[in-house]
Amino acid sequence: MFRHKKKEILCSEPLVYIIKGFMSHSNCDELIKFVADDLTKSTEIHADGTDSITTNRTGTDKHIKNKECKANDKHRKALSKLLSVRRSLFEKSLVINYKDGQQYKPHFDQGSGLEQQRIATAICYLNDVEEGGETVFPKLNITVKPQKGDMLYFKYDYPDNNVNRLTLHAGRPVLPNQEKWIHTTWICEKKL
Ligand SMILES: O=C(O)CCC(=O)C(=O)O
């Protein structure tokens, strides 16, 4: 049984919205616990499909395979139902941890180098962050404060490239003594 939560539309084109409390606090805790001892440095994907550690994307992360973590499967099921998109079109979800100055500088989620063409992103915040670590869309003047359980969704499958370029976004640096955990699922246009 999924709870139906209200979307708070932050922008209608490109579509950007938040659903407060989309993920239960116990699911958030379970996801952090599942990956906490197995994180590796985040990498950036380049146009030629290779990836490497860069200063644009710091932090650490772990991909979660289907069926290895109940909390992950539960979330993906709820997301699939919300979006009416089958789970086979979701990339493997990624849990990311940022500490002390770590960030993800402005970037787009779609583009060359990816195996599949992404069309949308769903980010769940797994903890509250007092200050810093906001997700920002500089061209849309949107700032989202990480709050445990909230989900940010945005899409970029518009034929108008100018609209897509408005989805430039970043994870701002996390302040000293603060920590930020997110769970990201990218939705793809079609299965490989
Ligand atoms: O850390 C954030 O708030 C944003 C993460 C992000 O941009 C991404 O995973 O694509």
The ligand as an SDF file (V2000), in Angstrom:
LIG
                    3D

 10  9  0  0  0  0  0  0  0  0999 V2000
   23.5900   16.1130   -4.2290 O   0  0  0  0  0  0  0  0  0  0  0  0
   22.6490   16.6690   -4.7580 C   0  0  0  0  0  0  0  0  0  0  0  0
   21.8870   17.3830   -4.1150 O   0  0  0  0  0  0  0  0  0  0  0  0
   22.4280   16.5360   -6.2320 C   0  0  0  0  0  0  0  0  0  0  0  0
   22.8560   15.2170   -6.7740 C   0  0  0  0  0  0  0  0  0  0  0  0
   22.8590   15.2060   -8.2570 C   0  0  0  0  0  0  0  0  0  0  0  0
   22.8790   16.2180   -8.8780 O   0  0  0  0  0  0  0  0  0  0  0  0
   22.8220   13.9650   -8.9990 C   0  0  0  0  0  0  0  0  0  0  0  0
   22.9470   12.8830   -8.3760 O   0  0  0  0  0  0  0  0  0  0  0  0
   22.6840   14.0280  -10.2300 O   0  0  0  0  0  0  0  0  0  0  0  0
  1  2  2  0
  2  3  1  0
  2  4  1  0
  4  5  1  0
  5  6  1  0
  6  7  2  0
  6  8  1  0
  8  9  2  0
  8 10  1  0
M  END
$$$$
